[in-house]
Amino acid sequence: MSNLAERQLQATREIIGHVATKLEADLSLQLWNGEVLPLGPGARDDIRIVVKSPGVIRRILLRPGLMTLFELYAGGDVDISGGSMLEAVARWDHIKALRLPKTVDKVFIARKLWPFLFTARASDKIAAHGWDKQVEDRIEKGRDDKSLVSFHYDVSNDFYKLFLDPEMVYSCAYYARENMDLA
């Protein structure tokens, strides 16, 4: 294993260790080398977020957020083992996740970012589809509605299965009872 690869793994271990104390999630992260890291104290490893390359860590560090995770998942750079994306997302407190950027030690994270700065970007597929571009809010400013619409139809059904019912029908997401599912 190269020196850079070992530094990336060590930095990832330290970052995840720090983030896990703040996130306190009940699932684990599986790294590109097969190593499994808990995302919270006592977290189970039956459902894992599988990171396929160091470029994923780079992308998440530079653009943290749930949308980045979904983009990486749609691009095939992140996978879920042992469950679905919805089951994985249900394993952490969303308020803690939203507050995460404010609660982590940014200086610590920035110091750990160094081994990832020269890593190839995760998922060139994302750039190819234009998912990483900002969209103008008006046609007059250059918004391309045709591209926006085609983007949604070009995404695989695996993505839509994350939030549509088994028959792929849109829902208003109203649940009369807590134990109801999308169907």
Kinemage of the C-alpha trace (Angstrom):
@kinemage 1
@onewidth
@group {chain A} dominant
@subgroup {mainchain}
@vectorlist {calphas} color= white
{ca met a 1} P 0.000 0.000 0.000
{ca ser a 2} L 1.349 3.416 -0.913
{ca asn a 3} L 2.163 6.065 1.637
{ca leu a 4} L -0.640 8.297 0.305
{ca ala a 5} L -3.176 5.465 0.508
{ca glu a 6} L -2.204 4.747 4.122
{ca arg a 7} L -2.435 8.467 5.023
{ca gln a 8} L -5.909 8.621 3.443
{ca leu a 9} L -7.065 5.598 5.434
{ca gln a 10} L -5.649 6.989 8.669
{ca ala a 11} L -7.201 10.409 8.064
{ca thr a 12} L -10.546 8.754 7.295
{ca arg a 13} L -10.398 6.727 10.514
{ca glu a 14} L -9.704 9.865 12.540
{ca ile a 15} L -12.375 11.957 10.782
{ca ile a 16} L -15.018 9.251 11.157
{ca gly a 17} L -14.044 8.750 14.795
{ca his a 18} L -14.575 12.469 15.421
{ca val a 19} L -17.806 12.700 13.400
{ca ala a 20} L -19.228 9.563 15.028
{ca thr a 21} L -19.090 11.184 18.476
{ca lys a 22} L -21.274 14.025 17.158
{ca leu a 23} L -23.595 12.081 14.818
{ca glu a 24} L -24.214 9.116 17.162
{ca ala a 25} L -25.715 7.082 14.300
{ca asp a 26} L -26.635 3.409 14.526
{ca leu a 27} L -24.916 2.187 11.370
{ca ser a 28} L -21.400 1.840 10.065
{ca leu a 29} L -19.185 2.959 7.229
{ca gln a 30} L -17.327 0.403 5.141
{ca leu a 31} L -14.200 1.791 3.518
{ca trp a 32} L -12.804 0.933 0.098
{ca asn a 33} L -10.352 -1.486 1.756
{ca gly a 34} L -13.170 -3.392 3.547
{ca glu a 35} L -12.526 -1.855 6.974
{ca val a 36} L -15.714 -1.073 8.919
{ca leu a 37} L -15.985 2.028 11.114
{ca pro a 38} L -18.964 2.719 13.417
{ca leu a 39} L -20.774 6.030 12.877
{ca gly a 40} L -21.725 6.258 16.528
{ca pro a 41} L -20.963 4.724 19.925
{ca gly a 42} L -22.198 1.125 19.900
{ca ala a 43} L -23.364 1.393 16.285
{ca arg a 44} L -24.393 -1.848 14.615
{ca asp a 45} L -22.695 -2.909 11.403
{ca asp a 46} L -25.637 -4.782 9.863
{ca ile a 47} L -26.364 -1.768 7.639
{ca arg a 48} L -23.312 -0.097 6.167
{ca ile a 49} L -22.641 2.861 3.943
{ca val a 50} L -20.052 1.445 1.543
{ca val a 51} L -17.460 3.978 0.336
{ca lys a 52} L -15.834 2.753 -2.861
{ca ser a 53} L -12.856 5.126 -3.090
{ca pro a 54} L -10.935 7.853 -1.230
{ca gly a 55} L -12.447 10.339 -3.714
{ca val a 56} L -15.781 9.905 -1.924
{ca ile a 57} L -14.260 11.154 1.326
{ca arg a 58} L -12.778 14.115 -0.528
{ca arg a 59} L -16.139 15.036 -2.021
{ca ile a 60} L -17.996 14.743 1.285
{ca leu a 61} L -15.361 16.826 3.092
{ca leu a 62} L -15.474 19.556 0.449
{ca arg a 63} L -19.271 19.522 0.108
{ca pro a 64} L -20.817 17.943 3.198
{ca gly a 65} L -24.512 17.243 3.108
{ca leu a 66} L -27.203 14.701 2.459
{ca met a 67} L -27.522 15.772 -1.186
{ca thr a 68} L -23.850 14.949 -1.743
{ca leu a 69} L -24.456 11.497 -0.256
{ca phe a 70} L -27.429 10.946 -2.583
{ca glu a 71} L -25.413 12.128 -5.597
{ca leu a 72} L -22.592 9.748 -4.708
{ca tyr a 73} L -25.125 6.942 -4.305
{ca ala a 74} L -26.752 7.727 -7.654
{ca gly a 75} L -23.310 7.832 -9.276
{ca gly a 76} L -22.363 4.411 -7.888
{ca asp a 77} L -19.544 5.685 -5.663
{ca val a 78} L -21.444 4.881 -2.473
{ca asp a 79} L -23.631 1.874 -1.833
{ca ile a 80} L -25.712 0.563 1.037
{ca ser a 81} L -25.029 -2.939 2.346
{ca gly a 82} L -27.532 -4.836 4.482
{ca gly a 83} L -30.467 -2.535 3.838
{ca ser a 84} L -31.858 0.265 1.727
{ca met a 85} L -30.911 3.943 1.655
{ca leu a 86} L -34.112 4.702 3.568
{ca glu a 87} L -33.220 2.158 6.259
{ca ala a 88} L -29.754 3.674 6.521
{ca val a 89} L -31.089 7.230 6.758
{ca ala a 90} L -33.497 6.121 9.490
{ca arg a 91} L -30.508 5.106 11.626
{ca trp a 92} L -29.403 8.623 12.524
{ca asp a 93} L -30.954 11.673 14.136
{ca his a 94} L -31.565 14.171 11.338
{ca ile a 95} L -31.319 17.174 13.638
{ca lys a 96} L -27.849 16.049 14.740
{ca ala a 97} L -26.921 15.487 11.108
{ca leu a 98} L -28.069 18.997 10.170
{ca arg a 99} L -26.065 20.455 13.053
{ca leu a 100} L -22.998 18.361 12.242
{ca pro a 101} L -21.185 21.069 10.249
{ca lys a 102} L -21.514 23.377 13.270
{ca thr a 103} L -20.522 20.809 15.888
{ca val a 104} L -17.451 19.203 14.347
{ca asp a 105} L -14.010 20.668 14.862
{ca lys a 106} L -13.440 22.358 11.496
{ca val a 107} L -9.725 22.897 12.113
{ca phe a 108} L -9.299 19.199 12.874
{ca ile a 109} L -11.240 18.236 9.724
{ca ala a 110} L -9.274 20.716 7.592
{ca arg a 111} L -5.984 19.242 8.815
{ca lys a 112} L -7.171 15.765 7.908
{ca leu a 113} L -8.247 16.874 4.408
{ca trp a 114} L -4.673 17.172 3.135
{ca pro a 115} L -4.245 13.553 1.852
{ca phe a 116} L -7.441 13.923 -0.197
{ca leu a 117} L -6.682 17.199 -1.958
{ca phe a 118} L -4.900 15.557 -4.863
{ca thr a 119} L -7.200 12.550 -5.114
{ca ala a 120} L -9.286 12.177 -8.251
{ca arg a 121} L -12.780 13.451 -7.831
{ca ala a 122} L -15.392 10.863 -6.927
{ca ser a 123} L -17.817 10.001 -9.671
{ca asp a 124} L -16.974 11.613 -12.947
{ca lys a 125} L -20.500 10.454 -13.800
{ca ile a 126} L -21.827 13.246 -11.589
{ca ala a 127} L -19.934 15.882 -13.537
{ca ala a 128} L -20.930 14.279 -16.836
{ca his a 129} L -24.596 14.492 -15.917
{ca gly a 130} L -24.198 18.044 -14.655
{ca trp a 131} L -25.379 17.144 -11.160
{ca asp a 132} L -22.671 19.248 -9.575
{ca lys a 133} L -23.611 22.464 -11.379
{ca gln a 134} L -25.649 25.279 -9.926
{ca val a 135} L -28.949 25.862 -11.728
{ca glu a 136} L -30.051 29.337 -12.690
{ca asp a 137} L -33.424 30.325 -11.273
{ca arg a 138} L -34.768 31.940 -14.473
{ca ile a 139} L -34.734 31.116 -18.169
{ca glu a 140} L -33.512 34.645 -18.889
{ca lys a 141} L -30.364 33.899 -16.886
{ca gly a 142} L -29.687 30.727 -18.845
{ca arg a 143} L -31.720 28.047 -17.093
{ca asp a 144} L -32.212 25.089 -19.431
{ca asp a 145} L -35.557 23.503 -18.571
{ca lys a 146} L -35.100 20.727 -21.132
{ca ser a 147} L -31.901 19.586 -19.388
{ca leu a 148} L -33.545 19.819 -15.967
{ca val a 149} L -36.451 17.642 -17.059
{ca ser a 150} L -34.284 15.113 -18.904
{ca phe a 151} L -32.023 14.808 -15.849
{ca his a 152} L -34.969 13.472 -13.828
{ca tyr a 153} L -35.908 10.966 -16.494
{ca asp a 154} L -32.332 9.787 -17.035
{ca val a 155} L -31.849 8.769 -13.380
{ca ser a 156} L -32.231 5.029 -12.767
{ca asn a 157} L -35.265 3.531 -11.076
{ca asp a 158} L -33.028 2.514 -8.143
{ca phe a 159} L -32.876 6.180 -7.186
{ca tyr a 160} L -36.662 6.649 -7.346
{ca lys a 161} L -37.248 3.461 -5.341
{ca leu a 162} L -35.752 5.352 -2.411
{ca phe a 163} L -38.878 7.474 -2.015
{ca leu a 164} L -41.630 6.041 -4.263
{ca asp a 165} L -43.911 3.170 -3.365
{ca pro a 166} L -43.323 -0.353 -4.761
{ca glu a 167} L -45.417 0.482 -7.832
{ca met a 168} L -43.290 3.630 -8.447
{ca val a 169} L -46.210 5.963 -7.684
{ca tyr a 170} L -45.630 9.439 -6.262
{ca ser a 171} L -47.001 10.071 -2.817
{ca cys a 172} L -47.825 13.151 -0.802
{ca ala a 173} L -45.969 11.360 2.027
{ca tyr a 174} L -48.874 11.725 4.439
{ca tyr a 175} L -48.867 9.002 7.064
{ca ala a 176} L -51.981 8.564 9.200
{ca arg a 177} L -50.093 6.167 11.495
{ca glu a 178} L -46.418 5.973 12.459
{ca asn a 179} L -46.018 2.393 11.208
{ca met a 180} L -47.295 3.094 7.670
{ca asp a 181} L -44.994 2.652 4.693
{ca leu a 182} L -45.081 4.311 1.256
{ca ala a 183} L -47.369 1.624 -0.177
